[in-house]
């Protein structure tokens, strides 16, 4: 864990974050982990939608639910929260006052909303020409769908991910499946982070900011990766559209889940076998007691294993059921054949390697002094991630930010609160 005095990669960068739910907050949480001062702007009274996306909710000292959903807590560490009513002219003016003191502005409102508030990129660049302004929407700032609301689930469907996720239609349980977490949101947040860092570098060199247009659908299409390339390079011409392959890989064999011997209670057990090259396949065959498979012309190379998948996989399925999960994992790991168990979340967080990598951090939260949350995976040797603030209560830092950044007097802050432009901090007990 870094010390409080450790340098940070984004020291001196202040982010005005008007985003909510997941894609935007995931982006700004990453920037905050890297040391940026992220000011999260939330609606008075309700705040980010995900504060109410539970249960589960964080428990208070008396064991009762608080208003802090676990969903919100997982995407908003290291930030400061202020409240501001953007529908109020004084709220819009307050944001414009903050803009010259910030290097980055992130929003995920519907196309056109920011312009109605006078907070669009052109208006804010007039106040701060070096501002990096990032808009995150479902479909982007232009195009025939630009005015639609875009949500991760729908984007996974529209962007092709669900057409290649799930068991084959001809097998039990076949049909489209969404991914278990909101990957379109999460990847959009990460792409947005990368774009913001690049735009900051440009602004440092030139003094010119820019408008970043991030769309969930664009990101989802980009995430099709090898399957998108498969279709464009050959599939389109050949009339072959990638489809669901269950737990198998369309370009590599064997690279899938296999059932192994049942446990002592008779419950089915499975492991992942992820053979990535021909040398690994030969090692697997030796462990399995069938070295002749590696010499068989049908199976010796990956391209032939893919072509003869229907012949090879049943042979593998039969031999895999002969040993227990522990026996297979031990033997394959010793032979350096890529493999692994399928862990539930309890097993993930109990895994000694996950623990040794310090992937859980304990925060001193106002409502729970030992709040455990997943930590950032970024391991930087010279500028480690920070553990500065737990996810904030709604409006917890309003007075602090307005006093520090805008030098607002206590009287002005009280006037803004009385007018409903901001709300007073949520009590911690």
Phi, psi and omega in degrees: 000131181292151175281162184299332183269003180298143177292156177237149183295325185248028176303132180091354177265125178247133183245126173262110192252105177258020181266163177211173183074255191227308187301308179295309178301327178294320176299309185288332174295321177297316177298320179294321177301327181275003172108000178290149174274101183263119177259109182272118181264122185234159178291134175302138176092314185243323179072199179305134181309324187288349174301332181256008182274075177212186004289166009275152174243155175297133180277141173283178180300330180275004179089352180277155179297138169269189177268009185258103179287146177302325179304310180297317183299330184283353185229014188219026177290160174064018180248163170249140182252128169235156176254146179199128179273104184288344178280347180268131179307323179289332175291318177297319179296324180295319177297317179296329175294324183284332187304316180297345181263006184237154176258338185226141177229125182236131178216152175226042175280165177298152180304127178099337182297317182296325178294322178295332179270357185072026183239022179286170186299316182297317181295319183282331175293334174294330178273329184213090186299337182270004185294133171268112186251118183244120175256131178239119180223175179290320190232004178095175185277350178216179183099163186295339181257008191300332182271356178284152169280137181238123180244152187309312184302310180296323181292322176301324178286309183293327184274006173092350185296319182290340178286343179242011180239127182122170181287155177303147182298334184271005179244157178305136181079007182294153179135168184292147177222142169278161175285150187294339172239165187281076188293329178295318175298311186294316179292324176297319176299320180288319175297321179298319177300314179299316180296319179297316180297321177294319180292326175296320178297318178297317180296323178298321182283323191244343186078008182250127173276183178202167180258121178262124182252100180254131180233137179299319182294318176303314182296317181297321177296317178298325182288352177294340168049237184297329180289322174298317178295320178305315182291314185289324184285318182225324188299319181299315180290324183273355183073026181249115179258125178306140182228184182291139180234016181062229180267011178267166178253136185286339185247355184224138176220133355273130183209078187193181176273137175234141173281136178245188182299145179295158178283184185296343179263003180085007181280139179300144178231152184220156170222163174261129173248121187233071181283116187260348179206176186290327178296318177295324178296319178298320178295319178299315182299322178295316179297321183284350181083020180226065180298339181295334179298321182291338180266351180289126183302332180290336189239354189294328180242154182300319182298325177283327176296322177295317181293329182250030180308315185296336177272318186286315188300317177299326176297317179293317181302320181294315183287329182294331182284356183279343184230161180283166177301313181299317182296315179296312183298318180297313183292318182290320178295321178297326179273001181061041172260121183302129182199173177181161176279172173250098187272143166278176186293328176297319179289326178300309185283348174267352183295129184298330179287318177301319179293320181292333178275002176054051181273005172234132178241144179259125183252149174267086182273147180305330181263344181205111187292346180232062179277119180260127179223156174298138183265172176291143177275357184284121179246095181257129186287325184259330181231074184296158177296157183259155171236071190269314185219139170289165177308131189281153167290160182299120177071015186302328187246017183303305182297319180300313183291314182295325178289315185287313187274317184255357181056037178292140176283162177298327180293318180293319179299320179294321178296317179297320179293318180296324179282353180083008178291320174234164175246155177285154185305146174294132178301148181268003180214000000 
